[in-house]
């Protein structure tokens, strides 16, 4: 009887996304970083987990309120885009058309330039804890020197997004939070993104020293206009993932408004490695495709979201920073990317 060669061993199948996610969770558990994460794979409802000290606070991961920092800009950009959809604001409308008495050097700055950080405005005009109202914010913004010629270069500006929040209030006749809740979120059933109107101290994420968002981010009082529209919103991890899913599905904005929001309008650096849209960063990464993302932090709390358009996945992380400049959210996001896509950047 003649022998026959044995069949070659089958190649091992690549791990599924779900098994890769579970491996990432194991790595995060071993790292003992204090973070809450929400991950949606292929458009499914998000998987929500928390790690480190957050596991011991008695608040379920899906109910933990986190400070999303500068991710607030994503929300503000969507709200402004909604006003454009409603024909209440134009993207080419200038500050002089909206506010009386704008100085000449800032009079021709447009709404779109504010959205893309190309208005040439200074980064900030005060501390997050300093209690100032909308009028004082606008006075300081309009009297501060420009740092770039409007419309020429990217220059990240918290002030610009607070001016956008003021435009939302002036043109809608409602507070920033009320317009966000009633016109942007409520029609799709998404709720739970706001400032004091959505805050509950007993559900707040806590800093390494035990301070809540109210204390560590807002200074134990209502949110200053140094933050309104540009930072400091609170929400839960699964709520923000749902917000992004509603946005990209076309249920928050018209198709044309969503397309404009996601366009790579202006390079963030001379190399053109990333671009800013409206309230989000746009990157095309080899082997990963188009990614939209934003991050934020105040050296106490940090947060980051990323939407992998070619994969149908959304990752949101928020956490407690161990030290200034060390983003817990960014570190957790890197672990998740490495396990899901083999990319740590």
C-alpha positions as CSV (number, residue, x, y, z in Angstrom):
1,X,0.0,0.0,0.0
2,X,1.5,3.3,-1.1
3,X,1.7,6.0,1.5
4,X,0.4,9.5,1.0
5,X,1.7,12.8,2.2
6,X,-0.1,14.2,5.2
7,X,-2.3,17.1,4.6
8,X,-0.8,20.5,5.6
9,X,-2.0,21.9,8.8
10,X,-4.6,24.6,8.4
11,X,-3.5,28.1,8.9
12,X,-4.7,29.7,12.1
13,X,-7.6,32.0,11.6
14,X,-7.0,35.6,12.6
15,X,-8.6,36.5,15.9
16,X,-12.1,37.9,15.8
17,X,-12.7,41.5,16.7
18,X,-14.5,40.4,19.8
19,X,-11.6,38.1,21.0
20,X,-9.2,40.9,20.3
21,X,-11.3,43.3,22.3
22,X,-11.4,40.8,25.2
23,X,-7.6,40.6,25.0
24,X,-7.4,44.4,25.1
25,X,-9.6,44.4,28.2
26,X,-7.2,42.0,29.9
27,X,-4.3,44.2,29.1
28,X,-6.1,47.3,30.5
29,X,-7.0,45.3,33.6
30,X,-3.3,44.4,34.2
31,X,-2.3,48.0,33.6
32,X,-4.6,49.2,36.4
33,X,-5.3,52.5,34.7
34,X,-8.4,54.2,36.0
35,X,-10.5,54.4,32.8
36,X,-14.0,53.7,31.5
37,X,-14.2,52.6,27.9
38,X,-17.1,52.0,25.5
39,X,-16.4,50.2,22.2
40,X,-18.8,49.6,19.4
41,X,-17.7,47.0,16.8
42,X,-19.4,47.0,13.4
43,X,-22.1,49.4,14.6
44,X,-23.3,47.2,17.4
45,X,-24.3,48.5,20.8
46,X,-21.2,49.4,22.8
47,X,-19.4,47.1,25.2
48,X,-18.7,49.2,28.4
49,X,-16.0,48.4,30.9
50,X,-14.1,50.2,33.6
51,X,-10.7,49.6,35.1
52,X,-8.5,50.6,38.0
53,X,-9.9,52.7,40.8
54,X,-13.2,53.2,38.9
55,X,-14.1,49.6,39.6
56,X,-14.2,50.4,43.3
57,X,-16.4,53.5,43.3
58,X,-19.7,51.7,43.3
59,X,-21.0,53.5,40.2
60,X,-21.8,51.2,37.2
61,X,-19.5,51.8,34.2
62,X,-22.4,52.7,32.0
63,X,-23.6,55.4,34.5
64,X,-20.3,57.0,35.4
65,X,-20.3,60.7,34.4
66,X,-17.0,61.8,32.8
67,X,-15.6,65.2,31.8
68,X,-15.1,65.0,28.0
69,X,-12.8,68.0,27.9
70,X,-12.2,69.5,24.5
71,X,-14.4,66.8,22.9
72,X,-17.0,69.4,23.8
73,X,-15.9,71.0,20.5
74,X,-17.3,68.0,18.5
75,X,-20.7,68.6,20.2
76,X,-20.6,72.4,19.6
77,X,-19.7,71.9,15.9
78,X,-22.7,69.6,15.5
79,X,-25.0,72.2,17.2
80,X,-23.7,75.0,14.9
81,X,-24.2,72.7,11.9
82,X,-27.8,72.2,13.1
83,X,-28.3,75.9,13.1
84,X,-27.0,76.0,9.5
85,X,-29.4,73.2,8.6
86,X,-32.2,75.4,10.1
87,X,-31.1,78.4,8.0
88,X,-30.4,80.4,11.2
89,X,-26.7,80.7,10.7
90,X,-24.5,80.8,7.5
91,X,-21.0,79.3,7.4
92,X,-19.7,82.4,5.6
93,X,-21.4,84.7,8.0
94,X,-18.9,87.1,9.7
95,X,-18.5,88.2,13.3
96,X,-19.5,91.7,12.2
97,X,-22.8,90.4,11.0
98,X,-23.6,88.7,14.3
99,X,-22.1,90.9,17.0
100,X,-22.2,94.7,17.2
101,X,-19.0,96.6,17.5
102,X,-16.5,93.9,16.6
103,X,-13.0,95.4,16.0
104,X,-11.9,95.7,12.4
105,X,-9.2,93.0,12.7
106,X,-11.8,90.4,13.7
107,X,-14.8,91.7,11.8
108,X,-14.4,89.4,8.8
109,X,-13.7,86.2,10.7
110,X,-16.4,83.7,9.6
111,X,-18.3,81.0,11.4
112,X,-16.5,78.4,9.3
113,X,-13.1,79.8,10.4
114,X,-14.1,79.5,14.0
115,X,-15.2,75.8,13.4
116,X,-11.8,75.0,11.8
117,X,-9.6,76.9,14.2
118,X,-8.5,79.2,11.3
119,X,-9.8,82.5,12.7
120,X,-6.5,83.5,14.0
121,X,-7.8,83.9,17.6
122,X,-5.8,83.5,20.7
123,X,-6.1,80.1,22.5
124,X,-7.7,81.3,25.8
125,X,-8.6,84.5,27.7
126,X,-8.7,83.1,31.2
127,X,-8.6,80.2,33.6
128,X,-11.3,77.5,33.6
129,X,-12.2,78.2,37.2
130,X,-12.5,82.0,36.7
131,X,-16.2,83.0,36.9
132,X,-16.9,85.1,33.8
133,X,-20.2,85.5,31.8
134,X,-20.8,85.5,28.1
135,X,-20.4,89.3,27.7
136,X,-17.0,89.3,29.4
137,X,-15.8,86.4,27.4
138,X,-16.7,88.2,24.2
139,X,-15.2,91.4,25.4
140,X,-11.9,89.7,26.1
141,X,-12.0,87.7,22.9
142,X,-12.6,90.7,20.7
143,X,-9.9,92.9,22.4
144,X,-7.2,90.2,22.4
145,X,-4.6,90.5,19.6
146,X,-4.8,88.0,16.8
147,X,-2.1,85.4,16.6
148,X,-2.6,84.6,12.9
149,X,-4.2,86.3,9.9
150,X,-7.7,85.0,9.8
151,X,-8.2,82.2,7.2
152,X,-4.6,81.5,6.6
153,X,-3.4,78.9,9.2
154,X,-4.6,76.4,11.8
155,X,-4.3,77.8,15.3
156,X,-6.2,75.9,18.0
157,X,-8.5,78.2,19.9
158,X,-10.8,77.5,22.9
159,X,-11.9,81.1,22.5
160,X,-13.2,80.5,19.0
161,X,-15.5,77.7,20.2
162,X,-16.8,79.7,23.1
163,X,-17.7,82.4,20.5
164,X,-19.5,79.7,18.6
165,X,-21.5,78.8,21.8
166,X,-22.4,82.5,22.1
167,X,-23.6,82.4,18.5
168,X,-25.8,79.4,19.3
169,X,-27.4,81.3,22.1
170,X,-27.9,84.6,20.3
171,X,-29.3,83.0,17.1
172,X,-31.4,80.3,18.8
173,X,-32.7,82.5,21.6
174,X,-31.9,79.7,24.1
175,X,-29.1,78.7,26.4
176,X,-26.3,76.6,24.9
177,X,-27.5,73.6,27.0
178,X,-31.1,74.1,26.1
179,X,-30.4,74.2,22.4
180,X,-28.2,71.2,22.6
181,X,-30.8,69.2,24.5
182,X,-33.9,70.3,22.6
183,X,-32.8,70.7,19.0
184,X,-29.7,68.4,18.6
185,X,-30.2,65.5,21.0
186,X,-33.9,65.1,21.8
187,X,-35.1,64.4,18.2
188,X,-33.0,61.3,18.1
189,X,-33.7,60.1,21.7
190,X,-30.1,60.8,22.8
191,X,-29.9,62.6,26.2
192,X,-27.4,63.1,29.0
193,X,-24.8,65.4,27.5
194,X,-24.5,68.8,29.2
195,X,-23.1,70.8,32.1
196,X,-25.0,71.3,35.4
197,X,-28.3,70.2,33.8
198,X,-26.9,66.7,33.3
199,X,-24.6,66.6,36.4
200,X,-25.0,64.3,39.4
201,X,-22.2,64.4,41.9
202,X,-22.8,60.9,43.2
203,X,-22.1,59.5,39.7
204,X,-19.1,61.7,38.9
205,X,-15.7,60.3,38.0
206,X,-13.3,61.1,40.8
207,X,-9.7,62.4,40.5
208,X,-6.8,60.7,42.1
209,X,-7.4,62.8,45.2
210,X,-11.1,62.2,45.2
211,X,-12.4,65.3,43.6
212,X,-15.5,65.2,41.4
213,X,-15.9,67.0,38.1
214,X,-17.7,69.8,39.9
215,X,-14.6,70.5,42.0
216,X,-11.7,69.5,39.7
217,X,-13.0,70.8,36.4
218,X,-15.5,73.5,37.2
219,X,-14.2,75.0,40.5
220,X,-17.2,74.1,42.7
221,X,-19.6,76.4,40.7
222,X,-21.5,76.7,37.5
223,X,-19.3,76.4,34.4
224,X,-17.4,79.5,33.4
225,X,-17.7,81.0,29.9
226,X,-13.9,80.2,29.7
227,X,-15.2,76.7,29.2
228,X,-18.7,76.9,27.6
229,X,-18.7,75.5,24.2
230,X,-15.0,74.4,24.2
231,X,-14.6,72.1,27.1
232,X,-16.0,70.5,30.3
233,X,-19.2,68.8,29.1
234,X,-20.2,65.7,31.0
235,X,-21.8,62.5,29.8
236,X,-21.4,58.7,30.1
237,X,-19.2,56.6,27.8
238,X,-22.1,54.7,26.1
239,X,-24.1,57.9,25.6
240,X,-21.2,59.5,23.7
241,X,-20.8,56.5,21.5
242,X,-24.5,56.6,20.7
243,X,-24.2,60.3,19.9
244,X,-21.5,59.5,17.4
245,X,-23.5,56.7,15.9
246,X,-26.5,59.0,15.5
247,X,-24.3,61.6,14.0
248,X,-22.7,59.4,11.4
249,X,-25.9,57.6,10.5
250,X,-27.4,60.9,9.3
251,X,-30.0,61.2,12.0
252,X,-28.6,64.4,13.6
253,X,-27.8,66.5,10.6
254,X,-28.6,66.6,6.9
255,X,-26.3,64.7,4.5
256,X,-24.7,67.9,3.3
257,X,-24.1,69.2,6.8
258,X,-22.5,65.9,7.9
259,X,-20.3,65.9,4.8
260,X,-19.1,69.4,5.5
261,X,-18.4,68.5,9.2
262,X,-16.3,65.5,8.2
263,X,-14.2,67.2,5.5
264,X,-10.5,67.7,6.0
265,X,-10.7,71.5,5.9
266,X,-7.3,72.6,7.1
267,X,-4.0,70.9,7.9
268,X,-3.0,70.9,11.5
269,X,0.7,70.9,10.7
270,X,3.0,71.7,7.8
271,X,3.4,68.0,7.0
272,X,-0.3,67.6,6.5
273,X,-0.4,64.5,8.6
274,X,-3.8,65.3,10.0
275,X,-6.5,67.8,9.2
276,X,-9.3,69.5,11.2
277,X,-12.9,69.4,10.1
278,X,-15.6,70.9,12.2
279,X,-14.9,69.9,15.8
280,X,-13.0,66.8,14.8
281,X,-9.7,65.6,13.4
282,X,-9.5,63.8,10.1
283,X,-6.7,61.3,9.3
284,X,-6.1,58.8,6.6
285,X,-3.9,56.0,8.0
286,X,-2.3,53.2,6.0
287,X,-4.1,49.9,6.6
288,X,-6.7,51.6,8.8
289,X,-8.3,54.0,6.3
290,X,-10.2,57.1,7.3
291,X,-10.3,57.9,11.0
292,X,-12.2,60.7,12.7
293,X,-11.2,61.6,16.3
294,X,-10.8,64.2,19.0
295,X,-9.4,64.2,22.5
296,X,-9.4,66.4,25.5
297,X,-8.1,66.8,29.1
298,X,-7.2,69.2,31.9
299,X,-4.4,67.3,33.6
300,X,-6.9,65.7,36.0
301,X,-9.3,64.0,33.6
302,X,-8.9,63.0,30.0
303,X,-11.1,61.6,27.2
304,X,-10.7,60.5,23.6
305,X,-13.0,59.2,20.9
306,X,-12.1,57.7,17.5
307,X,-14.4,56.5,14.7
308,X,-12.8,54.0,12.2
309,X,-15.0,54.8,9.2
310,X,-13.7,51.9,7.1
311,X,-14.2,49.4,9.9
312,X,-17.5,50.6,11.4
313,X,-16.0,50.8,14.9
314,X,-16.2,53.5,17.6
315,X,-13.8,53.7,20.6
316,X,-14.4,56.1,23.5
317,X,-12.2,56.3,26.5
318,X,-12.2,58.5,29.6
319,X,-10.1,58.4,32.7
320,X,-8.2,59.8,35.6
321,X,-4.7,61.0,34.8
322,X,-1.9,59.8,37.1
323,X,0.1,63.0,36.5
324,X,-0.2,66.1,34.4
325,X,0.5,65.4,30.7
326,X,-0.2,61.7,31.1
327,X,-3.5,61.0,29.4
328,X,-5.1,57.9,30.9
329,X,-7.7,58.0,28.1
330,X,-5.0,58.2,25.4
331,X,-3.1,55.3,26.9
332,X,-6.2,53.2,27.1
333,X,-7.1,54.1,23.5
334,X,-3.6,53.0,22.4
335,X,-4.1,49.6,24.0
336,X,-7.4,49.1,22.3
337,X,-6.0,50.1,18.9
338,X,-3.0,47.8,19.2
339,X,-5.2,44.8,20.0
340,X,-8.0,45.5,17.5
341,X,-5.9,46.8,14.5
342,X,-2.2,46.1,15.4
343,X,-1.6,49.9,15.6
344,X,-0.5,51.7,18.7
345,X,-0.4,55.2,17.2
